Amino acid sequence: MAITDIPEYAHLTEADVETLGAELDAIRRDIEAARGESDVRYLQRTIAAQRGLEVAGRLMLLGAHKRGFWWGSAATLGLAKIIENMELGHNIMHGQWDWMNDPEVHSTTWEWDNAGTSRLWKHTHNYVHHKYTNVLGMDDDVGYKTLRVTRDQPWTPFNSGNVVYNTLLMLLFEYGVAIQHLELGRAATKWKKPWFDREGFKADASDVGRKIGRQVLKDYVAAPLVGVPFGGTRGWRKALTATITANVIRNVWTNAVIFCGHFPDGAEKFTKQDVDNETQAQWYLRQMLGSANLSGGPVIDFLSGNLSYQIEHHLFPDLPSNRLAEIGVRVRALCEKYDLPYTVGPLHVQYYKSWRTIAKLSLPDKYLRDTADDAPETASEAMFAGTEFAEPRTDERTGRRVGLKAARAAIHARRGRRRP
């Protein structure tokens, strides 16, 4: 099963966890004190670049009936939408730039270029997901109530379609985000219950419907009309397909970045036990164990909205995204100090691992080799039972702490030698 005792799994004492928390608090204070003009300039340049790309992409729709302009408009608009959603919308709505007191880039006023409403997304993502990250039964991002992404979730025949569901979710990701808050399955089964908030559901559904309607009108009616003056009916069709392609590009990329941060090997899952009573330090530890980073350099960092530093983002979701790289240096050092894993890998590797898990878990457990206590996508403290790594200890030869990272490596190496 998923982790029930996080400090025990991490091979840390209560004092260790609180000391780790204090060191992470110090990082927060340092970054908050250092914010200033350089950060403001970064945000302003990003907004200017994004708006320039969007204007260029929409101008190219005028000639979308020609192949070169079609590809140019689709790619440029797709890039503009990625930057707006990832480096601007996601991060602004996290409150990363609220310290500027600029109403244009404040978490309470930004509405992103996406089918989902900012208001509902901030509750589902900022509050539920970030508070209960990877906690089974509390964080709906664990499988989005559609995918089986851990063997802690009992297999049902519905899960046989895991790969199909994720393909559709990948292509239509903005609509999945839009309706996530509505919990349509729950609403359908609980609608007649006297305690179910039908009026609240109707209000939220109305907001989602209006936002989707505005996006469809903008992208699939108004925008393609610019292709008519130079290309006639064919120009309209080509402008429409270019805009559709731009949205698909954004959806696929967003899906990839998010899945790489939460579903590759090493991104742990947790039970509800004691989550509501956890200290700030314990919350920090859960974020470190439940998230994964991407390697790839500045381009990947920027296009992912700096969610290539997903671990750091989950530790400090309201600190400016352009600061996560420097935070990452210090967080990695803390992982070395406490012998904790720092899960990171190239995008293609992490995304492959996510898809591998999704495909593998479409099968019943009887076809799977590993257990829920020690599988690539989930583990628990039970994996150390009966071994010398059941509790924190110090290596007598080196004097170094033998923590989670070393313990897992030793057990996996041992089991690997036993396998034919």
C-alpha positions as CSV (number, residue, x, y, z in Angstrom):
1,M,0.0,0.0,0.0
2,A,1.0,3.6,-0.2
3,I,3.2,5.3,2.5
4,T,1.4,5.5,5.8
5,D,4.3,6.7,8.0
6,I,6.2,9.3,6.0
7,P,9.1,9.9,8.4
8,E,9.6,6.2,8.9
9,Y,9.7,5.6,5.1
10,A,12.1,8.5,4.7
11,H,14.4,7.1,7.5
12,L,14.2,10.3,9.4
13,T,13.5,10.9,13.1
14,E,11.0,13.6,14.2
15,A,13.9,15.8,15.1
16,D,15.4,15.3,11.6
17,V,12.1,16.3,9.9
18,E,11.7,19.4,12.0
19,T,15.4,20.4,11.3
20,L,14.8,19.8,7.6
21,G,11.7,22.0,7.8
22,A,13.6,24.8,9.4
23,E,16.3,24.7,6.7
24,L,13.6,24.9,4.0
25,D,12.0,27.8,5.9
26,A,15.3,29.6,5.7
27,I,15.4,29.1,1.9
28,R,11.9,30.7,1.7
29,R,13.0,33.7,3.7
30,D,16.2,34.2,1.7
31,I,14.2,34.2,-1.7
32,E,11.5,36.5,-0.3
33,A,14.2,38.9,0.8
34,A,15.9,38.8,-2.6
35,R,12.9,39.4,-4.8
36,G,13.2,42.7,-6.7
37,E,13.7,44.5,-10.0
38,S,15.4,41.6,-11.8
39,D,12.3,39.5,-11.1
40,V,10.0,42.2,-12.4
41,R,12.0,42.6,-15.6
42,Y,11.9,38.8,-16.1
43,L,8.1,38.8,-15.8
44,Q,7.7,41.9,-18.1
45,R,10.0,40.3,-20.8
46,T,8.0,37.1,-20.6
47,I,4.7,38.9,-21.1
48,A,6.1,40.9,-24.0
49,A,7.5,37.8,-25.7
50,Q,4.2,35.9,-25.2
51,R,2.1,38.7,-26.6
52,G,4.4,39.1,-29.5
53,L,4.2,35.4,-30.4
54,E,0.4,35.5,-30.2
55,V,0.2,38.5,-32.5
56,A,2.6,37.0,-35.0
57,G,0.7,33.7,-34.9
58,R,-2.7,35.4,-35.5
59,L,-1.3,37.5,-38.3
60,M,0.0,34.3,-40.0
61,L,-3.5,33.0,-40.0
62,L,-4.2,35.5,-42.8
63,G,-2.2,33.3,-45.1
64,A,-3.1,29.9,-43.5
65,H,-4.2,28.7,-46.9
66,K,-0.5,28.4,-47.8
67,R,1.4,25.6,-46.2
68,G,4.2,27.6,-44.8
69,F,1.9,30.1,-43.1
70,W,-0.3,27.3,-41.8
71,W,2.6,25.6,-40.1
72,G,4.0,28.9,-38.9
73,S,0.7,30.0,-37.4
74,A,0.0,26.6,-35.7
75,A,3.5,26.4,-34.2
76,T,3.7,30.1,-33.1
77,L,0.2,30.1,-31.6
78,G,0.9,26.8,-29.9
79,L,4.1,28.3,-28.4
80,A,2.2,31.4,-27.3
81,K,-0.4,29.3,-25.6
82,I,2.2,27.2,-23.8
83,I,3.9,30.2,-22.4
84,E,0.7,31.9,-21.4
85,N,-0.6,28.8,-19.6
86,M,2.6,27.5,-18.1
87,E,5.0,30.4,-17.3
88,L,2.3,33.1,-16.9
89,G,-1.2,31.8,-16.0
90,H,-0.2,28.9,-13.8
91,N,2.4,30.8,-11.9
92,I,0.5,34.1,-11.6
93,M,-2.6,32.3,-10.3
94,H,-0.3,30.7,-7.7
95,G,0.3,34.2,-6.3
96,Q,4.0,34.1,-7.3
97,W,3.8,37.8,-8.3
98,D,1.3,39.1,-5.8
99,W,4.1,40.8,-3.9
100,M,4.4,43.3,-6.8
101,N,0.8,44.6,-6.0
102,D,0.2,44.9,-9.8
103,P,-3.5,44.2,-10.6
104,E,-2.6,43.1,-14.1
105,V,-0.5,40.1,-12.8
106,H,-2.3,39.4,-9.6
107,S,-3.6,35.9,-8.7
108,T,-7.1,37.4,-8.1
109,T,-7.4,39.0,-11.5
110,W,-5.7,36.8,-14.1
111,E,-7.9,34.8,-16.4
112,W,-5.9,32.4,-18.6
113,D,-6.2,31.4,-22.3
114,N,-7.7,28.0,-21.4
115,A,-11.1,26.3,-21.3
116,G,-10.9,26.1,-17.5
117,T,-12.0,29.0,-15.3
118,S,-9.3,30.6,-13.1
119,R,-11.6,30.6,-10.0
120,L,-12.3,26.9,-10.0
121,W,-8.8,25.9,-11.1
122,K,-7.3,27.8,-8.1
123,H,-9.4,25.7,-5.7
124,T,-8.8,22.4,-7.4
125,H,-5.1,22.9,-8.0
126,N,-3.8,25.5,-5.5
127,Y,-5.7,24.3,-2.6
128,V,-6.7,20.6,-3.0
129,H,-3.8,19.3,-5.1
130,H,-1.0,21.3,-3.4
131,K,-2.3,20.7,0.1
132,Y,-3.0,17.0,-0.4
133,T,-0.4,16.1,-3.0
134,N,-0.5,12.5,-4.0
135,V,-2.7,11.5,-1.1
136,L,-5.0,8.8,-2.2
137,G,-8.7,9.7,-2.0
138,M,-7.9,13.4,-1.4
139,D,-5.9,14.5,-4.4
140,D,-7.9,14.0,-7.6
141,D,-4.8,14.7,-9.7
142,V,-3.8,11.1,-8.8
143,G,-5.3,9.6,-12.0
144,Y,-7.9,12.4,-12.5
145,K,-10.6,9.9,-11.3
146,T,-10.1,8.2,-14.7
147,L,-6.7,6.7,-14.9
148,R,-5.2,4.0,-12.7
149,V,-1.7,5.3,-11.9
150,T,-0.9,3.2,-8.8
151,R,-1.6,-0.3,-7.8
152,D,-3.0,1.1,-4.6
153,Q,-6.1,1.7,-6.7
154,P,-7.9,-1.6,-7.0
155,W,-8.2,-2.8,-10.6
156,T,-11.6,-2.9,-12.4
157,P,-12.5,-3.8,-16.0
158,F,-12.8,0.0,-16.7
159,N,-9.0,0.3,-16.2
160,S,-8.4,-1.8,-19.3
161,G,-8.9,1.4,-21.3
162,N,-6.1,3.3,-19.4
163,V,-4.1,4.0,-22.5
164,V,-7.1,5.1,-24.5
165,Y,-8.3,7.4,-21.7
166,N,-4.9,9.0,-21.3
167,T,-4.6,9.6,-25.1
168,L,-7.9,11.4,-25.1
169,L,-6.9,13.3,-21.9
170,M,-3.6,14.3,-23.5
171,L,-5.3,15.7,-26.7
172,L,-8.1,17.4,-24.8
173,F,-6.3,18.3,-21.7
174,E,-7.7,21.8,-21.3
175,Y,-11.2,20.4,-21.2
176,G,-10.2,17.8,-18.6
177,V,-8.9,20.7,-16.5
178,A,-12.1,22.7,-17.1
179,I,-14.5,20.0,-15.8
180,Q,-12.2,18.5,-13.1
181,H,-13.7,20.7,-10.3
182,L,-17.3,19.6,-11.2
183,E,-16.7,16.0,-10.3
184,L,-19.3,14.9,-12.8
185,G,-19.3,11.3,-11.6
186,R,-19.9,12.2,-8.0
187,A,-22.6,14.7,-9.0
188,A,-24.4,12.0,-11.0
189,T,-24.5,9.6,-8.1
190,K,-25.2,12.1,-5.3
191,W,-27.6,14.5,-7.1
192,K,-30.7,13.4,-5.1
193,K,-29.0,13.3,-1.8
194,P,-30.4,16.1,0.5
195,W,-26.9,17.2,1.5
196,F,-25.6,17.6,-2.1
197,D,-25.2,21.3,-3.1
198,R,-27.1,21.3,-6.3
199,E,-27.2,25.1,-6.6
200,G,-23.5,25.3,-6.1
201,F,-22.9,22.7,-8.7
202,K,-25.2,24.5,-11.2
203,A,-23.4,27.8,-10.6
204,D,-20.0,26.1,-11.2
205,A,-21.2,24.2,-14.2
206,S,-22.6,27.5,-15.6
207,D,-19.2,29.2,-15.2
208,V,-17.4,26.3,-16.9
209,G,-19.9,26.3,-19.8
210,R,-19.6,30.1,-20.3
211,K,-15.7,29.9,-20.3
212,I,-15.7,27.0,-22.7
213,G,-18.1,28.9,-24.9
214,R,-15.9,32.0,-25.0
215,Q,-12.9,29.9,-25.8
216,V,-14.6,28.1,-28.6
217,L,-16.0,31.4,-30.0
218,K,-12.5,33.0,-29.9
219,D,-10.5,30.1,-31.2
220,Y,-12.8,28.3,-33.6
221,V,-15.2,31.1,-34.9
222,A,-13.6,34.5,-34.6
223,A,-9.9,33.6,-35.2
224,P,-10.4,31.5,-38.4
225,L,-12.4,34.4,-40.0
226,V,-9.1,36.2,-40.7
227,G,-8.3,33.6,-43.3
228,V,-11.3,34.5,-45.4
229,P,-10.1,37.8,-47.1
230,F,-7.0,36.1,-48.7
231,G,-8.1,32.5,-48.9
232,G,-11.9,32.4,-49.0
233,T,-13.6,29.3,-47.7
234,R,-10.3,27.4,-47.9
235,G,-8.6,30.1,-45.9
236,W,-11.2,29.8,-43.2
237,R,-10.8,26.0,-43.0
238,K,-7.0,26.2,-42.9
239,A,-7.1,28.9,-40.2
240,L,-9.5,26.8,-38.2
241,T,-7.3,23.7,-38.4
242,A,-4.2,25.7,-37.6
243,T,-5.9,27.0,-34.4
244,I,-7.1,23.5,-33.5
245,T,-3.5,22.3,-34.0
246,A,-2.1,25.1,-31.8
247,N,-4.4,24.0,-29.0
248,V,-3.5,20.4,-29.4
249,I,0.2,21.3,-29.2
250,R,-0.4,23.2,-26.0
251,N,-2.6,20.4,-24.5
252,V,0.0,17.6,-25.3
253,W,2.9,19.7,-23.9
254,T,1.0,20.6,-20.7
255,N,0.0,17.0,-20.2
256,A,3.6,15.8,-20.6
257,V,5.0,18.3,-18.2
258,I,2.4,17.7,-15.5
259,F,2.6,13.9,-15.8
260,C,6.4,14.0,-15.7
261,G,6.2,15.9,-12.4
262,H,3.8,13.5,-10.7
263,F,3.7,10.0,-12.3
264,P,7.2,8.8,-13.2
265,D,9.0,6.3,-11.0
266,G,9.9,7.7,-7.6
267,A,6.9,10.1,-7.3
268,E,5.4,8.5,-4.2
269,K,1.8,8.1,-3.1
270,F,0.4,8.5,0.4
271,T,-2.5,7.5,2.6
272,K,-4.9,9.8,4.5
273,Q,-3.4,8.9,7.8
274,D,-2.3,11.9,9.8
275,V,-2.2,14.3,6.8
276,D,-4.5,16.8,8.4
277,N,-2.4,16.9,11.5
278,E,1.0,17.1,9.8
279,T,3.4,20.0,10.6
280,Q,4.8,22.3,8.1
281,A,8.0,20.3,8.1
282,Q,6.1,17.0,7.5
283,W,4.2,18.7,4.6
284,Y,7.6,19.7,3.1
285,L,8.8,16.2,3.3
286,R,5.7,14.8,1.6
287,Q,6.2,17.3,-1.3
288,M,9.8,16.3,-1.7
289,L,8.9,12.6,-1.9
290,G,5.8,13.0,-4.1
291,S,7.2,15.1,-6.9
292,A,9.8,14.7,-9.7
293,N,11.9,17.1,-11.7
294,L,13.0,17.3,-15.4
295,S,16.5,17.9,-16.6
296,G,17.1,19.6,-20.0
297,G,18.3,23.1,-19.5
298,P,16.9,26.7,-19.8
299,V,14.6,26.0,-22.8
300,I,12.8,23.1,-21.0
301,D,12.7,25.2,-17.9
302,F,11.0,28.1,-19.6
303,L,8.6,26.2,-21.7
304,S,7.5,24.1,-18.7
305,G,6.8,27.2,-16.7
306,N,9.8,26.1,-14.6
307,L,7.8,23.1,-13.6
308,S,11.0,21.2,-14.5
309,Y,11.6,22.1,-10.9
310,Q,8.4,20.4,-9.7
311,I,9.9,19.5,-6.4
312,E,10.9,23.1,-5.6
313,H,7.5,24.3,-6.9
314,H,5.7,22.0,-4.6
315,L,7.8,23.1,-1.7
316,F,7.3,26.8,-2.5
317,P,4.3,27.2,-4.9
318,D,4.0,30.9,-4.3
319,L,7.7,31.9,-4.9
320,P,8.6,33.3,-8.4
321,S,9.2,30.6,-11.0
322,N,12.4,32.2,-12.2
323,R,13.9,31.5,-8.8
324,L,13.3,27.8,-8.7
325,A,16.6,26.9,-10.3
326,E,18.7,28.5,-7.6
327,I,16.3,27.1,-5.0
328,G,17.0,23.7,-6.6
329,V,20.7,23.8,-5.8
330,R,19.9,24.2,-2.1
331,V,17.2,21.6,-2.1
332,R,19.4,19.0,-3.8
333,A,22.1,19.7,-1.2
334,L,19.5,19.0,1.5
335,C,18.6,15.7,-0.2
336,E,22.2,14.7,-0.1
337,K,22.5,15.7,3.6
338,Y,19.5,13.6,4.6
339,D,20.1,10.9,2.1
340,L,16.7,11.5,0.4
341,P,16.1,10.8,-3.3
342,Y,16.0,13.8,-5.6
343,T,14.0,12.4,-8.5
344,V,15.0,13.9,-11.8
345,G,15.3,12.8,-15.4
346,P,15.0,13.9,-19.1
347,L,11.5,14.7,-20.3
348,H,11.4,11.8,-22.8
349,V,12.5,9.3,-20.0
350,Q,10.1,10.6,-17.4
351,Y,7.2,10.8,-19.9
352,Y,7.9,7.2,-21.1
353,K,7.9,6.0,-17.5
354,S,4.5,7.7,-16.9
355,W,3.0,6.1,-20.0
356,R,4.6,2.7,-19.0
357,T,2.9,2.9,-15.7
358,I,-0.4,3.8,-17.2
359,A,-0.2,0.9,-19.7
360,K,1.0,-1.6,-17.1
361,L,-1.7,-0.7,-14.7
362,S,-4.4,-1.4,-17.3
363,L,-3.8,-5.0,-16.4
364,P,-5.1,-6.8,-13.3
365,D,-2.6,-7.2,-10.4
366,K,-2.0,-10.9,-11.1
367,Y,-0.1,-9.9,-14.2
368,L,2.2,-7.5,-12.4
369,R,5.4,-8.6,-10.8
370,D,5.9,-5.9,-8.1
371,T,3.8,-5.2,-5.1
372,A,2.2,-2.0,-3.8
373,D,4.9,-1.8,-1.2
374,D,7.8,-1.7,-3.7
375,A,6.8,-0.9,-7.3
376,P,8.2,1.7,-9.6
377,E,5.2,4.0,-9.1
378,T,4.4,3.4,-5.4
379,A,6.2,2.1,-2.3
380,S,5.8,2.1,1.4
381,E,7.7,1.6,4.6
382,A,6.8,-2.1,4.5
383,M,9.4,-2.6,1.8
384,F,12.1,-2.4,4.5
385,A,10.5,-4.8,7.0
386,G,12.8,-7.6,8.1
387,T,15.9,-5.9,6.7
388,E,18.8,-4.1,8.3
389,F,17.4,-0.9,6.7
390,A,14.2,-0.9,8.7
391,E,15.4,2.0,10.8
392,P,17.8,4.9,10.2
393,R,21.4,4.0,10.9
394,T,25.0,5.1,10.2
395,D,27.4,3.3,8.0
396,E,30.3,2.2,10.3
397,R,32.9,2.4,7.6
398,T,32.1,5.9,6.3
399,G,30.3,7.4,9.2
400,R,27.6,8.6,6.8
401,R,23.8,8.4,7.3
402,V,22.1,5.5,5.7
403,G,18.8,7.0,4.7
404,L,16.1,6.3,2.2
405,K,18.1,6.8,-0.9
406,A,20.9,4.4,0.2
407,A,18.4,1.9,1.7
408,R,16.3,1.6,-1.5
409,A,19.4,1.3,-3.7
410,A,20.8,-1.5,-1.5
411,I,17.5,-3.4,-1.5
412,H,16.9,-3.1,-5.2
413,A,20.4,-4.2,-6.0
414,R,20.0,-7.2,-3.8
415,R,16.7,-8.2,-5.4
416,G,18.2,-7.5,-8.8
417,R,20.9,-10.1,-8.2
418,R,18.3,-12.7,-7.3
419,R,16.4,-12.2,-10.5
420,P,17.3,-14.5,-13.3
